Amino acid sequence: MKRFTAIVLGLSLIMCASCATSRTEDDSDREDVVETSSEESSIDETSEDSGEVSADFDPDFTFTTTDREGNTYDESIFADYELTMINFWEPWCPPCVGEMPDIETLYENYQDQGFNVIGVYSETEQEDEVDEVLESCGTTYPIVHYSEDFEQFLSGYVPTTIFVDRNGHVVEVNGESQFVGSREYAEWEEVVTSVIN
């Protein structure tokens, strides 16, 4: 009985720290997928000092998306930072919103050491709610729209977070390359410092 209770408690903790996302069989009908235009020009996020991307830059995945102002982002942004945290979240998800102030603090504390954060959401019909969340959390890191290019990282739950190094490789920390559920500041800081220090 104790083992059963422990299993139920463990599953409950995971569910409390994340929200399920709905998926349909036909991705074209998914409400959480945002189509982006490939006609927009890309922000040059390659190394500003040299103007070139390292010869080791060989990203595990490519993407093109826009932020809320229409600026285009792609995988070249990884080359400017030692580590980039990509946090998939939604404005209706309490655990997502709950961890955003800690992620903002992490961003502020480590950006001068080559750390970046990109927040990704899909609920473009909830822009007023997104505005409220970003304002209440004091979010200053880039927030971009979901693109199908990110589909391989969908876990069925938000928040889900991955880390990518400057060569575009998804980083594995303590055997995990995908972090499902929210974390507190100290937990995220441990991941970040284990890679950039």
Buried (B, 14 or more C-beta within 10 A) or exposed (E): EEEEEEEEEEEEEEEEBBBEBEBEEEEEEBEBBBEBEEEEEBBEBBBEEEEEBEEEBEBBBEBBBBBBEEBBBBBBBBBBBBBBBBBBBBBBBEBBBBBBBBBBBBBBEBBEEBBBBBBBBBBBEBEEBBEEBBEEBEBEBBBBBBBBBBEEBBBEBBBBBBBBBBBBBBBEEEEEBBBBBBBEBEEBBEBBEEBBE
